[in-house]
Amino acid sequence: MLPCPTASKTSDSMGTNPNRNSTFRFKQFEIDNSVSAMKVGTDGVLLGAWATADNPLSILDIGAGTGLISIMLAQRFTNATITGIEIDSAATQEAQKNVKASHWSDRITVECCDFCQWETSAKFDLIVSNPPFFTNGIKSPDSSRASARHAAQLSPKSIIEKGSSLLTDDGVLAMIIPTEMIDNLIFSAILNHLNTHEIMTVTTRIGKPAKRALISFSRQPSLLAKTELVISDQNGYTTQYRNLTKDFYLQF
């Protein structure tokens, strides 16, 4: 599978690389992922670059991990305040360190708590999550990594159920998920009075089946937009992928 475009040893959550425990350098910030169980990967970068709402002022990042997506959204949306929720204490501390070292530390906070038990009166214009999705596979022997990756801890369905109540009237909830979860997630959204706005399937290389999907929901009705992102072709990274991530990756 494709690694993230950088010289650093990092993770690609669409593949496996046991040596992905170093600092990941982006154009305007760095992410230390030496402690967090889940490393910087393509999934997170795609969600951070793709998720959007109309001038969001309040953003919630569920399962913040290293703080990558929170920081990306702070870079993109200059008027937004971002709250990250992370259940793992070591990851929370690493995310807080990454946030403090960024240019946007005054607009980002990361809390260590279980999202399903989290209580707040706040409403959010944009809610994002790169959730765990290993629902049927064997759990990792690393308990932190298993917690970060296994849907027994935080399922996309539970994010829809609770996240729907935390959205503002025009708010958007966006996730990246395996393509086989699309139909079930849309059904959960319907049960929670959310409309599916956009689905972008992600293919690592032209000619291969899509394994990931970027998907967004809102209370507001709209026509469903379906698109496809191909990361690479015979000439290397596609223009489409470069354009989506060029504000972040050093290589682009």
Order of alpha helices (4+ residues) and beta strands (2+ residues): beta-beta-alpha-beta-alpha-beta-alpha-beta-beta-alpha-alpha-beta-alpha-beta-beta-beta-beta-alpha
